[in-house]
């Protein structure tokens, strides 16, 4: 009798436990939420801000067009071209000149050393692809790389950018993240001491 009750309990537990374990093993795993498509209104507002703030004037390499120098929009916002390394800064300009610029309008030399326009496309290795919206806002508000690193160098208008609203900066970031990623590793800034060598 005791043996029969034990067998019944084991069978009952088995009938409950086996289906439960099968359900547990076959239960779908919760996936990370999929990236939601960007709000078209924010993308459009960000594109507008890029146009009126002149971001293409420095972050897009220039070419000689039919009416003179112009941004090469086939390379929009890729920053200083990786295939154009700048070995050192030119001698300081004479007279009233304070700085020099590369023919692409993406590299600038002055008392701060040599600065290079950043790749603003969402490439994860060479652009803003791994940046968060919070990092972008912090950069714009503090004038420091990712809000805590090195100073953002001239001619980047950090004073103007700091005056943008957080929503304006979010819209800029949304637009930049909507672009096609372009792999273009921009050269690191050259410090003033190195620039004079």
C-alpha positions in Angstrom: 0.0 0.0 0.0 2.7 2.4 0.9 4.6 1.4 -2.2 1.5 2.1 -4.3 1.0 5.5 -2.7 4.6 6.3 -3.3 4.3 5.3 -7.0 1.1 7.3 -7.4 2.9 10.4 -5.9 5.9 9.9 -8.2 3.6 9.6 -11.2 1.6 12.6 -10.2 4.7 14.7 -9.7 6.0 13.4 -13.0 2.8 14.4 -14.8 3.1 17.9 -13.4 6.9 18.3 -13.6 7.5 17.0 -17.1 5.0 19.3 -18.9 6.2 22.2 -16.7 9.8 21.6 -17.6 8.9 21.3 -21.3 7.0 24.6 -21.0 9.9 26.2 -19.2 12.5 25.1 -21.8 10.3 26.0 -24.8 9.2 29.3 -23.4 10.2 32.1 -25.7 13.1 34.2 -24.3 12.4 37.9 -24.0 14.4 39.7 -26.7 15.7 43.2 -26.3 13.3 45.7 -27.6 13.8 46.3 -31.3 15.0 49.8 -32.3 12.0 51.8 -33.0 12.0 53.8 -36.2 13.0 57.4 -35.7 10.2 59.9 -35.5 10.1 61.5 -39.0 9.4 65.0 -37.5 12.5 64.8 -35.3 14.6 63.6 -38.3 13.3 66.5 -40.4 13.9 69.0 -37.6 17.4 67.7 -37.1 18.1 67.9 -40.9 16.9 71.5 -40.8 19.2 72.4 -37.8 22.2 70.8 -39.6 21.4 73.0 -42.7 20.9 76.3 -40.8 23.8 75.8 -38.4 26.3 75.1 -41.2 27.4 71.7 -40.0 28.3 70.7 -43.6 30.7 73.7 -43.8 33.3 71.8 -41.7 32.1 68.2 -41.3 31.7 67.6 -45.0 34.9 67.7 -47.2 34.8 70.4 -49.8 35.5 70.1 -53.5 35.8 72.6 -56.3 32.4 72.9 -58.0 31.3 74.9 -61.0 30.9 78.0 -58.9 34.0 77.6 -56.7 34.5 75.6 -53.5 31.4 73.7 -52.1 30.7 70.9 -49.7 31.0 67.5 -51.5 27.5 66.1 -50.5 28.5 62.6 -51.7 30.6 62.6 -48.5 28.2 64.5 -46.3 29.2 64.7 -42.6 32.1 62.2 -42.8 34.5 64.6 -41.2 38.1 65.0 -42.3 38.9 62.3 -44.9 41.0 59.5 -43.6 42.8 59.3 -47.0 44.2 62.9 -46.4 46.6 62.6 -43.4 47.9 65.9 -42.1 51.5 65.3 -41.0 52.0 68.6 -39.2 50.6 72.1 -39.1 51.8 74.7 -41.5 53.8 77.7 -40.2 51.6 80.2 -38.4 50.0 82.6 -40.8 51.7 86.0 -41.0 50.0 89.4 -40.5 46.4 89.4 -39.3 45.8 85.7 -40.0 45.0 83.6 -37.0 44.6 80.1 -38.4 45.0 78.0 -41.5 42.5 75.6 -43.0 43.0 72.5 -45.3 41.6 72.6 -48.8 38.8 70.3 -47.7 37.8 72.7 -45.0 37.9 69.8 -42.5 41.3 70.4 -40.8 42.3 73.6 -39.0 45.6 74.8 -37.5 45.9 77.6 -35.0 47.2 78.3 -31.5 45.3 75.3 -30.3 47.2 72.9 -32.6 45.5 71.1 -35.4 41.9 70.1 -35.2 39.9 67.8 -37.5 36.2 67.8 -38.1 34.6 64.6 -36.7 32.7 61.9 -38.6 29.1 62.5 -37.6 27.7 59.5 -39.4 26.5 56.6 -37.2 29.4 54.3 -38.1 30.0 52.3 -34.8 33.8 52.3 -35.2 34.6 55.7 -36.6 31.5 57.9 -36.1 28.7 58.4 -33.6 27.3 54.8 -33.9 28.1 53.9 -30.3 27.2 57.3 -28.8 24.1 57.7 -26.8 21.8 60.7 -26.9 23.0 61.6 -23.4 26.7 61.6 -24.6 25.8 63.9 -27.5 23.8 66.3 -25.3 26.7 66.4 -22.8 29.2 67.1 -25.6 27.2 70.0 -26.9 26.5 71.5 -23.5 30.0 71.1 -22.0 32.3 71.5 -25.1 34.0 68.2 -24.1 34.2 64.9 -26.1 31.3 62.8 -24.8 30.7 65.4 -22.1 33.8 64.4 -20.1 36.8 63.9 -22.4 39.1 66.3 -24.2 38.0 69.8 -25.2 36.1 70.2 -28.5 38.5 72.3 -30.5 38.1 75.4 -32.7 36.5 76.2 -35.0 33.6 74.2 -33.5 31.2 76.9 -32.2 30.8 75.3 -28.7 29.3 78.5 -27.2 26.5 78.5 -29.8 25.9 74.7 -29.4 25.7 75.0 -25.6 22.8 77.5 -26.1 20.7 74.9 -28.0 17.8 73.4 -26.1 18.1 69.7 -25.2 15.3 69.0 -27.6 17.2 70.7 -30.5 20.2 68.5 -29.6 18.0 65.4 -29.5 16.6 66.2 -32.9 20.2 66.7 -34.3 21.2 63.4 -32.9 18.1 61.7 -34.3 18.9 63.0 -37.7 22.6 62.1 -37.6 21.7 58.5 -36.5 19.3 58.2 -39.5 22.2 58.7 -41.9 24.0 55.8 -43.6 27.1 54.9 -41.6 30.3 55.8 -43.4 33.6 54.2 -42.2 36.1 57.1 -42.1 38.6 57.2 -39.2 39.4 60.9 -38.6 42.9 61.8 -37.5 43.3 62.6 -33.8 44.0 66.3 -32.9 47.6 67.4 -32.9 48.6 69.3 -29.8 50.1 72.8 -30.1 53.7 71.6 -29.1 53.5 68.9 -31.7 52.1 71.2 -34.3 55.2 73.4 -34.2 57.6 70.6 -35.0 
